[in-house]
Amino acid sequence: MPEAPRFASRAGLADLEETAEFAPKFDADGLIPAIASDAASGKVLMFAWMNAEALSTTLETGMAHFYSRSRQRLWKKGETSGEGLKIEAVLTDCDQDVILLQVTPEGRGAACHTGRRSCFYRKVTGNKDAWHLIPTDAELLFDPAEVYGRGGDTA
């Protein structure tokens, strides 16, 4: 069994906002939100969850790893699709309860399992009577059915 990842303890940090100690705050399920943005453009590519193992593995390997809540396991982004995310920088917010990954997409440049550059490819529009989604950046960089098959893994 691998050794548990080690991060600084949150207890005793006098000023969390100014400390040099990395003490990420995981939620009650042991998860922390992680946002991946393109290091070159700043465009938000995706959001996923990390547990301590995913965060540690990401830091150690330089490739984005996440925790799949549906599959209850660690997954390397792009392990099936080839659309990995190379880490350029890992940032955290002031109270260390969110991770921001600045990444360089690999493969065809699709970060979303739908085959698009970003998971955020639709804009909410309308009014209080009816809200709708309109595509904003919906170009397909690959066909998900060819990559994953029907009902296949979408990592």
Chimera marker file (.cmm) of the C-alpha trace (Angstrom):
<marker_set name="trace">
<marker id="1" x="0.000" y="0.000" z="0.000" r="1" g="1" b="0" radius="0.5"/>
<marker id="2" x="1.441" y="3.426" z="-0.955" r="1" g="1" b="0" radius="0.5"/>
<marker id="3" x="2.437" y="5.834" z="1.761" r="1" g="1" b="0" radius="0.5"/>
<marker id="4" x="-0.214" y="8.449" z="2.544" r="1" g="1" b="0" radius="0.5"/>
<marker id="5" x="0.502" y="11.875" z="0.984" r="1" g="1" b="0" radius="0.5"/>
<marker id="6" x="1.882" y="14.390" z="3.444" r="1" g="1" b="0" radius="0.5"/>
<marker id="7" x="0.794" y="17.993" z="3.581" r="1" g="1" b="0" radius="0.5"/>
<marker id="8" x="1.257" y="20.502" z="6.392" r="1" g="1" b="0" radius="0.5"/>
<marker id="9" x="-1.218" y="20.323" z="9.245" r="1" g="1" b="0" radius="0.5"/>
<marker id="10" x="-3.818" y="23.048" z="9.282" r="1" g="1" b="0" radius="0.5"/>
<marker id="11" x="-3.714" y="23.165" z="13.082" r="1" g="1" b="0" radius="0.5"/>
<marker id="12" x="-1.428" y="25.826" z="14.435" r="1" g="1" b="0" radius="0.5"/>
<marker id="13" x="-1.160" y="27.907" z="11.284" r="1" g="1" b="0" radius="0.5"/>
<marker id="14" x="-1.202" y="31.373" z="12.790" r="1" g="1" b="0" radius="0.5"/>
<marker id="15" x="-2.062" y="33.220" z="9.598" r="1" g="1" b="0" radius="0.5"/>
<marker id="16" x="-3.308" y="30.875" z="6.890" r="1" g="1" b="0" radius="0.5"/>
<marker id="17" x="-3.358" y="33.643" z="4.280" r="1" g="1" b="0" radius="0.5"/>
<marker id="18" x="0.363" y="34.436" z="4.678" r="1" g="1" b="0" radius="0.5"/>
<marker id="19" x="1.931" y="31.081" z="5.567" r="1" g="1" b="0" radius="0.5"/>
<marker id="20" x="4.507" y="29.379" z="3.361" r="1" g="1" b="0" radius="0.5"/>
<marker id="21" x="3.188" y="25.974" z="4.452" r="1" g="1" b="0" radius="0.5"/>
<marker id="22" x="0.995" y="24.121" z="1.968" r="1" g="1" b="0" radius="0.5"/>
<marker id="23" x="-1.922" y="22.854" z="4.073" r="1" g="1" b="0" radius="0.5"/>
<marker id="24" x="-4.808" y="22.140" z="1.697" r="1" g="1" b="0" radius="0.5"/>
<marker id="25" x="-8.269" y="21.969" z="3.233" r="1" g="1" b="0" radius="0.5"/>
<marker id="26" x="-10.111" y="18.857" z="2.101" r="1" g="1" b="0" radius="0.5"/>
<marker id="27" x="-13.864" y="18.651" z="2.700" r="1" g="1" b="0" radius="0.5"/>
<marker id="28" x="-15.646" y="16.077" z="4.867" r="1" g="1" b="0" radius="0.5"/>
<marker id="29" x="-15.370" y="13.562" z="1.992" r="1" g="1" b="0" radius="0.5"/>
<marker id="30" x="-11.618" y="14.120" z="1.735" r="1" g="1" b="0" radius="0.5"/>
<marker id="31" x="-11.910" y="16.150" z="-1.487" r="1" g="1" b="0" radius="0.5"/>
<marker id="32" x="-10.785" y="19.569" z="-2.680" r="1" g="1" b="0" radius="0.5"/>
<marker id="33" x="-12.098" y="21.365" z="-5.796" r="1" g="1" b="0" radius="0.5"/>
<marker id="34" x="-9.588" y="21.741" z="-8.633" r="1" g="1" b="0" radius="0.5"/>
<marker id="35" x="-9.917" y="24.105" z="-11.573" r="1" g="1" b="0" radius="0.5"/>
<marker id="36" x="-7.720" y="23.606" z="-14.637" r="1" g="1" b="0" radius="0.5"/>
<marker id="37" x="-6.948" y="26.613" z="-16.809" r="1" g="1" b="0" radius="0.5"/>
<marker id="38" x="-4.835" y="26.924" z="-19.927" r="1" g="1" b="0" radius="0.5"/>
<marker id="39" x="-1.445" y="28.287" z="-18.838" r="1" g="1" b="0" radius="0.5"/>
<marker id="40" x="-1.047" y="30.280" z="-22.062" r="1" g="1" b="0" radius="0.5"/>
<marker id="41" x="-4.514" y="31.850" z="-22.423" r="1" g="1" b="0" radius="0.5"/>
<marker id="42" x="-5.991" y="31.633" z="-18.913" r="1" g="1" b="0" radius="0.5"/>
<marker id="43" x="-9.139" y="29.984" z="-20.340" r="1" g="1" b="0" radius="0.5"/>
<marker id="44" x="-10.868" y="27.741" z="-17.810" r="1" g="1" b="0" radius="0.5"/>
<marker id="45" x="-10.798" y="24.222" z="-19.204" r="1" g="1" b="0" radius="0.5"/>
<marker id="46" x="-12.404" y="22.031" z="-16.562" r="1" g="1" b="0" radius="0.5"/>
<marker id="47" x="-13.343" y="21.469" z="-12.945" r="1" g="1" b="0" radius="0.5"/>
<marker id="48" x="-12.859" y="18.227" z="-11.040" r="1" g="1" b="0" radius="0.5"/>
<marker id="49" x="-12.202" y="16.934" z="-7.548" r="1" g="1" b="0" radius="0.5"/>
<marker id="50" x="-8.917" y="15.839" z="-6.004" r="1" g="1" b="0" radius="0.5"/>
<marker id="51" x="-8.281" y="13.768" z="-2.922" r="1" g="1" b="0" radius="0.5"/>
<marker id="52" x="-4.905" y="13.843" z="-1.152" r="1" g="1" b="0" radius="0.5"/>
<marker id="53" x="-3.577" y="11.044" z="-3.371" r="1" g="1" b="0" radius="0.5"/>
<marker id="54" x="-4.616" y="12.839" z="-6.588" r="1" g="1" b="0" radius="0.5"/>
<marker id="55" x="-3.086" y="16.116" z="-5.432" r="1" g="1" b="0" radius="0.5"/>
<marker id="56" x="0.131" y="14.448" z="-4.316" r="1" g="1" b="0" radius="0.5"/>
<marker id="57" x="0.392" y="12.419" z="-7.540" r="1" g="1" b="0" radius="0.5"/>
<marker id="58" x="-0.202" y="15.566" z="-9.603" r="1" g="1" b="0" radius="0.5"/>
<marker id="59" x="2.576" y="17.406" z="-7.760" r="1" g="1" b="0" radius="0.5"/>
<marker id="60" x="4.973" y="14.464" z="-8.045" r="1" g="1" b="0" radius="0.5"/>
<marker id="61" x="4.376" y="13.565" z="-11.712" r="1" g="1" b="0" radius="0.5"/>
<marker id="62" x="3.640" y="16.939" z="-13.296" r="1" g="1" b="0" radius="0.5"/>
<marker id="63" x="0.477" y="15.540" z="-14.904" r="1" g="1" b="0" radius="0.5"/>
<marker id="64" x="-3.082" y="16.231" z="-13.711" r="1" g="1" b="0" radius="0.5"/>
<marker id="65" x="-4.704" y="13.464" z="-11.663" r="1" g="1" b="0" radius="0.5"/>
<marker id="66" x="-8.167" y="13.679" z="-10.154" r="1" g="1" b="0" radius="0.5"/>
<marker id="67" x="-10.507" y="11.633" z="-7.988" r="1" g="1" b="0" radius="0.5"/>
<marker id="68" x="-13.560" y="10.252" z="-9.754" r="1" g="1" b="0" radius="0.5"/>
<marker id="69" x="-16.534" y="10.334" z="-7.395" r="1" g="1" b="0" radius="0.5"/>
<marker id="70" x="-18.594" y="8.130" z="-9.725" r="1" g="1" b="0" radius="0.5"/>
<marker id="71" x="-15.895" y="5.473" z="-10.059" r="1" g="1" b="0" radius="0.5"/>
<marker id="72" x="-14.496" y="5.982" z="-6.559" r="1" g="1" b="0" radius="0.5"/>
<marker id="73" x="-10.902" y="5.939" z="-7.781" r="1" g="1" b="0" radius="0.5"/>
<marker id="74" x="-7.941" y="8.023" z="-8.822" r="1" g="1" b="0" radius="0.5"/>
<marker id="75" x="-7.723" y="8.821" z="-12.542" r="1" g="1" b="0" radius="0.5"/>
<marker id="76" x="-5.051" y="10.406" z="-14.654" r="1" g="1" b="0" radius="0.5"/>
<marker id="77" x="-6.588" y="12.964" z="-17.002" r="1" g="1" b="0" radius="0.5"/>
<marker id="78" x="-6.263" y="11.591" z="-20.495" r="1" g="1" b="0" radius="0.5"/>
<marker id="79" x="-5.589" y="7.981" z="-19.525" r="1" g="1" b="0" radius="0.5"/>
<marker id="80" x="-8.179" y="6.832" z="-22.069" r="1" g="1" b="0" radius="0.5"/>
<marker id="81" x="-8.407" y="9.761" z="-24.490" r="1" g="1" b="0" radius="0.5"/>
<marker id="82" x="-4.764" y="10.821" z="-24.648" r="1" g="1" b="0" radius="0.5"/>
<marker id="83" x="-5.903" y="14.336" z="-23.732" r="1" g="1" b="0" radius="0.5"/>
<marker id="84" x="-3.638" y="14.816" z="-20.715" r="1" g="1" b="0" radius="0.5"/>
<marker id="85" x="-2.939" y="18.021" z="-18.840" r="1" g="1" b="0" radius="0.5"/>
<marker id="86" x="0.727" y="18.888" z="-18.225" r="1" g="1" b="0" radius="0.5"/>
<marker id="87" x="1.134" y="20.945" z="-15.074" r="1" g="1" b="0" radius="0.5"/>
<marker id="88" x="2.839" y="24.307" z="-15.465" r="1" g="1" b="0" radius="0.5"/>
<marker id="89" x="1.912" y="25.634" z="-11.996" r="1" g="1" b="0" radius="0.5"/>
<marker id="90" x="-0.241" y="24.652" z="-9.024" r="1" g="1" b="0" radius="0.5"/>
<marker id="91" x="-1.823" y="27.519" z="-7.100" r="1" g="1" b="0" radius="0.5"/>
<marker id="92" x="-4.150" y="27.631" z="-4.123" r="1" g="1" b="0" radius="0.5"/>
<marker id="93" x="-6.491" y="30.322" z="-2.869" r="1" g="1" b="0" radius="0.5"/>
<marker id="94" x="-6.130" y="32.363" z="0.332" r="1" g="1" b="0" radius="0.5"/>
<marker id="95" x="-7.559" y="29.731" z="2.682" r="1" g="1" b="0" radius="0.5"/>
<marker id="96" x="-6.204" y="26.787" z="0.702" r="1" g="1" b="0" radius="0.5"/>
<marker id="97" x="-9.558" y="25.142" z="0.002" r="1" g="1" b="0" radius="0.5"/>
<marker id="98" x="-9.399" y="25.316" z="-3.826" r="1" g="1" b="0" radius="0.5"/>
<marker id="99" x="-6.649" y="24.281" z="-6.232" r="1" g="1" b="0" radius="0.5"/>
<marker id="100" x="-5.946" y="26.055" z="-9.530" r="1" g="1" b="0" radius="0.5"/>
<marker id="101" x="-3.922" y="24.062" z="-12.041" r="1" g="1" b="0" radius="0.5"/>
<marker id="102" x="-2.291" y="26.051" z="-14.821" r="1" g="1" b="0" radius="0.5"/>
<marker id="103" x="-1.825" y="23.472" z="-17.549" r="1" g="1" b="0" radius="0.5"/>
<marker id="104" x="-0.742" y="22.821" z="-21.097" r="1" g="1" b="0" radius="0.5"/>
<marker id="105" x="-3.215" y="20.468" z="-22.797" r="1" g="1" b="0" radius="0.5"/>
<marker id="106" x="-1.725" y="17.488" z="-24.601" r="1" g="1" b="0" radius="0.5"/>
<marker id="107" x="-3.093" y="15.431" z="-27.481" r="1" g="1" b="0" radius="0.5"/>
<marker id="108" x="-5.564" y="17.332" z="-29.651" r="1" g="1" b="0" radius="0.5"/>
<marker id="109" x="-6.073" y="19.969" z="-26.980" r="1" g="1" b="0" radius="0.5"/>
<marker id="110" x="-9.454" y="18.802" z="-25.677" r="1" g="1" b="0" radius="0.5"/>
<marker id="111" x="-9.878" y="19.013" z="-21.920" r="1" g="1" b="0" radius="0.5"/>
<marker id="112" x="-13.534" y="17.908" z="-21.925" r="1" g="1" b="0" radius="0.5"/>
<marker id="113" x="-14.626" y="14.290" z="-22.308" r="1" g="1" b="0" radius="0.5"/>
<marker id="114" x="-17.161" y="15.559" z="-24.875" r="1" g="1" b="0" radius="0.5"/>
<marker id="115" x="-14.249" y="16.248" z="-27.212" r="1" g="1" b="0" radius="0.5"/>
<marker id="116" x="-14.241" y="20.018" z="-26.720" r="1" g="1" b="0" radius="0.5"/>
<marker id="117" x="-11.398" y="22.329" z="-25.662" r="1" g="1" b="0" radius="0.5"/>
<marker id="118" x="-13.213" y="23.303" z="-22.445" r="1" g="1" b="0" radius="0.5"/>
<marker id="119" x="-15.990" y="21.800" z="-20.371" r="1" g="1" b="0" radius="0.5"/>
<marker id="120" x="-17.460" y="25.333" z="-20.280" r="1" g="1" b="0" radius="0.5"/>
<marker id="121" x="-18.727" y="25.520" z="-23.862" r="1" g="1" b="0" radius="0.5"/>
<marker id="122" x="-22.295" y="26.736" z="-23.229" r="1" g="1" b="0" radius="0.5"/>
<marker id="123" x="-23.579" y="30.078" z="-22.013" r="1" g="1" b="0" radius="0.5"/>
<marker id="124" x="-26.722" y="30.448" z="-19.894" r="1" g="1" b="0" radius="0.5"/>
<marker id="125" x="-29.108" y="32.940" z="-21.468" r="1" g="1" b="0" radius="0.5"/>
<marker id="126" x="-32.787" y="33.880" z="-21.264" r="1" g="1" b="0" radius="0.5"/>
<marker id="127" x="-34.832" y="35.325" z="-18.459" r="1" g="1" b="0" radius="0.5"/>
<marker id="128" x="-36.756" y="34.309" z="-15.355" r="1" g="1" b="0" radius="0.5"/>
<marker id="129" x="-39.414" y="32.620" z="-17.515" r="1" g="1" b="0" radius="0.5"/>
<marker id="130" x="-37.027" y="30.363" z="-19.400" r="1" g="1" b="0" radius="0.5"/>
<marker id="131" x="-33.285" y="29.808" z="-19.140" r="1" g="1" b="0" radius="0.5"/>
<marker id="132" x="-31.456" y="28.199" z="-22.049" r="1" g="1" b="0" radius="0.5"/>
<marker id="133" x="-27.971" y="27.148" z="-23.060" r="1" g="1" b="0" radius="0.5"/>
<marker id="134" x="-26.296" y="28.355" z="-26.208" r="1" g="1" b="0" radius="0.5"/>
<marker id="135" x="-22.971" y="27.003" z="-27.473" r="1" g="1" b="0" radius="0.5"/>
<marker id="136" x="-20.030" y="29.400" z="-27.268" r="1" g="1" b="0" radius="0.5"/>
<marker id="137" x="-16.971" y="27.295" z="-28.069" r="1" g="1" b="0" radius="0.5"/>
<marker id="138" x="-18.446" y="23.984" z="-29.114" r="1" g="1" b="0" radius="0.5"/>
<marker id="139" x="-15.961" y="22.794" z="-31.776" r="1" g="1" b="0" radius="0.5"/>
<marker id="140" x="-15.343" y="19.053" z="-31.436" r="1" g="1" b="0" radius="0.5"/>
<marker id="141" x="-11.644" y="18.167" z="-31.398" r="1" g="1" b="0" radius="0.5"/>
<marker id="142" x="-12.417" y="14.434" z="-31.283" r="1" g="1" b="0" radius="0.5"/>
<marker id="143" x="-15.432" y="12.141" z="-31.468" r="1" g="1" b="0" radius="0.5"/>
<marker id="144" x="-16.153" y="10.781" z="-27.964" r="1" g="1" b="0" radius="0.5"/>
<marker id="145" x="-17.880" y="7.661" z="-29.368" r="1" g="1" b="0" radius="0.5"/>
<marker id="146" x="-14.686" y="6.737" z="-31.219" r="1" g="1" b="0" radius="0.5"/>
<marker id="147" x="-12.493" y="7.356" z="-28.176" r="1" g="1" b="0" radius="0.5"/>
<marker id="148" x="-14.638" y="5.902" z="-25.403" r="1" g="1" b="0" radius="0.5"/>
<marker id="149" x="-17.149" y="3.721" z="-27.195" r="1" g="1" b="0" radius="0.5"/>
<marker id="150" x="-20.686" y="3.530" z="-25.909" r="1" g="1" b="0" radius="0.5"/>
<marker id="151" x="-20.858" y="3.531" z="-22.122" r="1" g="1" b="0" radius="0.5"/>
<marker id="152" x="-17.085" y="3.560" z="-21.912" r="1" g="1" b="0" radius="0.5"/>
<marker id="153" x="-14.691" y="5.242" z="-19.534" r="1" g="1" b="0" radius="0.5"/>
<marker id="154" x="-14.617" y="9.035" z="-19.931" r="1" g="1" b="0" radius="0.5"/>
<marker id="155" x="-11.360" y="9.814" z="-18.151" r="1" g="1" b="0" radius="0.5"/>
<link id1="1" id2="2" r="1" g="1" b="0" radius="0.2"/>
<link id1="2" id2="3" r="1" g="1" b="0" radius="0.2"/>
<link id1="3" id2="4" r="1" g="1" b="0" radius="0.2"/>
<link id1="4" id2="5" r="1" g="1" b="0" radius="0.2"/>
<link id1="5" id2="6" r="1" g="1" b="0" radius="0.2"/>
<link id1="6" id2="7" r="1" g="1" b="0" radius="0.2"/>
<link id1="7" id2="8" r="1" g="1" b="0" radius="0.2"/>
<link id1="8" id2="9" r="1" g="1" b="0" radius="0.2"/>
<link id1="9" id2="10" r="1" g="1" b="0" radius="0.2"/>
<link id1="10" id2="11" r="1" g="1" b="0" radius="0.2"/>
<link id1="11" id2="12" r="1" g="1" b="0" radius="0.2"/>
<link id1="12" id2="13" r="1" g="1" b="0" radius="0.2"/>
<link id1="13" id2="14" r="1" g="1" b="0" radius="0.2"/>
<link id1="14" id2="15" r="1" g="1" b="0" radius="0.2"/>
<link id1="15" id2="16" r="1" g="1" b="0" radius="0.2"/>
<link id1="16" id2="17" r="1" g="1" b="0" radius="0.2"/>
<link id1="17" id2="18" r="1" g="1" b="0" radius="0.2"/>
<link id1="18" id2="19" r="1" g="1" b="0" radius="0.2"/>
<link id1="19" id2="20" r="1" g="1" b="0" radius="0.2"/>
<link id1="20" id2="21" r="1" g="1" b="0" radius="0.2"/>
<link id1="21" id2="22" r="1" g="1" b="0" radius="0.2"/>
<link id1="22" id2="23" r="1" g="1" b="0" radius="0.2"/>
<link id1="23" id2="24" r="1" g="1" b="0" radius="0.2"/>
<link id1="24" id2="25" r="1" g="1" b="0" radius="0.2"/>
<link id1="25" id2="26" r="1" g="1" b="0" radius="0.2"/>
<link id1="26" id2="27" r="1" g="1" b="0" radius="0.2"/>
<link id1="27" id2="28" r="1" g="1" b="0" radius="0.2"/>
<link id1="28" id2="29" r="1" g="1" b="0" radius="0.2"/>
<link id1="29" id2="30" r="1" g="1" b="0" radius="0.2"/>
<link id1="30" id2="31" r="1" g="1" b="0" radius="0.2"/>
<link id1="31" id2="32" r="1" g="1" b="0" radius="0.2"/>
<link id1="32" id2="33" r="1" g="1" b="0" radius="0.2"/>
<link id1="33" id2="34" r="1" g="1" b="0" radius="0.2"/>
<link id1="34" id2="35" r="1" g="1" b="0" radius="0.2"/>
<link id1="35" id2="36" r="1" g="1" b="0" radius="0.2"/>
<link id1="36" id2="37" r="1" g="1" b="0" radius="0.2"/>
<link id1="37" id2="38" r="1" g="1" b="0" radius="0.2"/>
<link id1="38" id2="39" r="1" g="1" b="0" radius="0.2"/>
<link id1="39" id2="40" r="1" g="1" b="0" radius="0.2"/>
<link id1="40" id2="41" r="1" g="1" b="0" radius="0.2"/>
<link id1="41" id2="42" r="1" g="1" b="0" radius="0.2"/>
<link id1="42" id2="43" r="1" g="1" b="0" radius="0.2"/>
<link id1="43" id2="44" r="1" g="1" b="0" radius="0.2"/>
<link id1="44" id2="45" r="1" g="1" b="0" radius="0.2"/>
<link id1="45" id2="46" r="1" g="1" b="0" radius="0.2"/>
<link id1="46" id2="47" r="1" g="1" b="0" radius="0.2"/>
<link id1="47" id2="48" r="1" g="1" b="0" radius="0.2"/>
<link id1="48" id2="49" r="1" g="1" b="0" radius="0.2"/>
<link id1="49" id2="50" r="1" g="1" b="0" radius="0.2"/>
<link id1="50" id2="51" r="1" g="1" b="0" radius="0.2"/>
<link id1="51" id2="52" r="1" g="1" b="0" radius="0.2"/>
<link id1="52" id2="53" r="1" g="1" b="0" radius="0.2"/>
<link id1="53" id2="54" r="1" g="1" b="0" radius="0.2"/>
<link id1="54" id2="55" r="1" g="1" b="0" radius="0.2"/>
<link id1="55" id2="56" r="1" g="1" b="0" radius="0.2"/>
<link id1="56" id2="57" r="1" g="1" b="0" radius="0.2"/>
<link id1="57" id2="58" r="1" g="1" b="0" radius="0.2"/>
<link id1="58" id2="59" r="1" g="1" b="0" radius="0.2"/>
<link id1="59" id2="60" r="1" g="1" b="0" radius="0.2"/>
<link id1="60" id2="61" r="1" g="1" b="0" radius="0.2"/>
<link id1="61" id2="62" r="1" g="1" b="0" radius="0.2"/>
<link id1="62" id2="63" r="1" g="1" b="0" radius="0.2"/>
<link id1="63" id2="64" r="1" g="1" b="0" radius="0.2"/>
<link id1="64" id2="65" r="1" g="1" b="0" radius="0.2"/>
<link id1="65" id2="66" r="1" g="1" b="0" radius="0.2"/>
<link id1="66" id2="67" r="1" g="1" b="0" radius="0.2"/>
<link id1="67" id2="68" r="1" g="1" b="0" radius="0.2"/>
<link id1="68" id2="69" r="1" g="1" b="0" radius="0.2"/>
<link id1="69" id2="70" r="1" g="1" b="0" radius="0.2"/>
<link id1="70" id2="71" r="1" g="1" b="0" radius="0.2"/>
<link id1="71" id2="72" r="1" g="1" b="0" radius="0.2"/>
<link id1="72" id2="73" r="1" g="1" b="0" radius="0.2"/>
<link id1="73" id2="74" r="1" g="1" b="0" radius="0.2"/>
<link id1="74" id2="75" r="1" g="1" b="0" radius="0.2"/>
<link id1="75" id2="76" r="1" g="1" b="0" radius="0.2"/>
<link id1="76" id2="77" r="1" g="1" b="0" radius="0.2"/>
<link id1="77" id2="78" r="1" g="1" b="0" radius="0.2"/>
<link id1="78" id2="79" r="1" g="1" b="0" radius="0.2"/>
<link id1="79" id2="80" r="1" g="1" b="0" radius="0.2"/>
<link id1="80" id2="81" r="1" g="1" b="0" radius="0.2"/>
<link id1="81" id2="82" r="1" g="1" b="0" radius="0.2"/>
<link id1="82" id2="83" r="1" g="1" b="0" radius="0.2"/>
<link id1="83" id2="84" r="1" g="1" b="0" radius="0.2"/>
<link id1="84" id2="85" r="1" g="1" b="0" radius="0.2"/>
<link id1="85" id2="86" r="1" g="1" b="0" radius="0.2"/>
<link id1="86" id2="87" r="1" g="1" b="0" radius="0.2"/>
<link id1="87" id2="88" r="1" g="1" b="0" radius="0.2"/>
<link id1="88" id2="89" r="1" g="1" b="0" radius="0.2"/>
<link id1="89" id2="90" r="1" g="1" b="0" radius="0.2"/>
<link id1="90" id2="91" r="1" g="1" b="0" radius="0.2"/>
<link id1="91" id2="92" r="1" g="1" b="0" radius="0.2"/>
<link id1="92" id2="93" r="1" g="1" b="0" radius="0.2"/>
<link id1="93" id2="94" r="1" g="1" b="0" radius="0.2"/>
<link id1="94" id2="95" r="1" g="1" b="0" radius="0.2"/>
<link id1="95" id2="96" r="1" g="1" b="0" radius="0.2"/>
<link id1="96" id2="97" r="1" g="1" b="0" radius="0.2"/>
<link id1="97" id2="98" r="1" g="1" b="0" radius="0.2"/>
<link id1="98" id2="99" r="1" g="1" b="0" radius="0.2"/>
<link id1="99" id2="100" r="1" g="1" b="0" radius="0.2"/>
<link id1="100" id2="101" r="1" g="1" b="0" radius="0.2"/>
<link id1="101" id2="102" r="1" g="1" b="0" radius="0.2"/>
<link id1="102" id2="103" r="1" g="1" b="0" radius="0.2"/>
<link id1="103" id2="104" r="1" g="1" b="0" radius="0.2"/>
<link id1="104" id2="105" r="1" g="1" b="0" radius="0.2"/>
<link id1="105" id2="106" r="1" g="1" b="0" radius="0.2"/>
<link id1="106" id2="107" r="1" g="1" b="0" radius="0.2"/>
<link id1="107" id2="108" r="1" g="1" b="0" radius="0.2"/>
<link id1="108" id2="109" r="1" g="1" b="0" radius="0.2"/>
<link id1="109" id2="110" r="1" g="1" b="0" radius="0.2"/>
<link id1="110" id2="111" r="1" g="1" b="0" radius="0.2"/>
<link id1="111" id2="112" r="1" g="1" b="0" radius="0.2"/>
<link id1="112" id2="113" r="1" g="1" b="0" radius="0.2"/>
<link id1="113" id2="114" r="1" g="1" b="0" radius="0.2"/>
<link id1="114" id2="115" r="1" g="1" b="0" radius="0.2"/>
<link id1="115" id2="116" r="1" g="1" b="0" radius="0.2"/>
<link id1="116" id2="117" r="1" g="1" b="0" radius="0.2"/>
<link id1="117" id2="118" r="1" g="1" b="0" radius="0.2"/>
<link id1="118" id2="119" r="1" g="1" b="0" radius="0.2"/>
<link id1="119" id2="120" r="1" g="1" b="0" radius="0.2"/>
<link id1="120" id2="121" r="1" g="1" b="0" radius="0.2"/>
<link id1="121" id2="122" r="1" g="1" b="0" radius="0.2"/>
<link id1="122" id2="123" r="1" g="1" b="0" radius="0.2"/>
<link id1="123" id2="124" r="1" g="1" b="0" radius="0.2"/>
<link id1="124" id2="125" r="1" g="1" b="0" radius="0.2"/>
<link id1="125" id2="126" r="1" g="1" b="0" radius="0.2"/>
<link id1="126" id2="127" r="1" g="1" b="0" radius="0.2"/>
<link id1="127" id2="128" r="1" g="1" b="0" radius="0.2"/>
<link id1="128" id2="129" r="1" g="1" b="0" radius="0.2"/>
<link id1="129" id2="130" r="1" g="1" b="0" radius="0.2"/>
<link id1="130" id2="131" r="1" g="1" b="0" radius="0.2"/>
<link id1="131" id2="132" r="1" g="1" b="0" radius="0.2"/>
<link id1="132" id2="133" r="1" g="1" b="0" radius="0.2"/>
<link id1="133" id2="134" r="1" g="1" b="0" radius="0.2"/>
<link id1="134" id2="135" r="1" g="1" b="0" radius="0.2"/>
<link id1="135" id2="136" r="1" g="1" b="0" radius="0.2"/>
<link id1="136" id2="137" r="1" g="1" b="0" radius="0.2"/>
<link id1="137" id2="138" r="1" g="1" b="0" radius="0.2"/>
<link id1="138" id2="139" r="1" g="1" b="0" radius="0.2"/>
<link id1="139" id2="140" r="1" g="1" b="0" radius="0.2"/>
<link id1="140" id2="141" r="1" g="1" b="0" radius="0.2"/>
<link id1="141" id2="142" r="1" g="1" b="0" radius="0.2"/>
<link id1="142" id2="143" r="1" g="1" b="0" radius="0.2"/>
<link id1="143" id2="144" r="1" g="1" b="0" radius="0.2"/>
<link id1="144" id2="145" r="1" g="1" b="0" radius="0.2"/>
<link id1="145" id2="146" r="1" g="1" b="0" radius="0.2"/>
<link id1="146" id2="147" r="1" g="1" b="0" radius="0.2"/>
<link id1="147" id2="148" r="1" g="1" b="0" radius="0.2"/>
<link id1="148" id2="149" r="1" g="1" b="0" radius="0.2"/>
<link id1="149" id2="150" r="1" g="1" b="0" radius="0.2"/>
<link id1="150" id2="151" r="1" g="1" b="0" radius="0.2"/>
<link id1="151" id2="152" r="1" g="1" b="0" radius="0.2"/>
<link id1="152" id2="153" r="1" g="1" b="0" radius="0.2"/>
<link id1="153" id2="154" r="1" g="1" b="0" radius="0.2"/>
<link id1="154" id2="155" r="1" g="1" b="0" radius="0.2"/>
</marker_set>
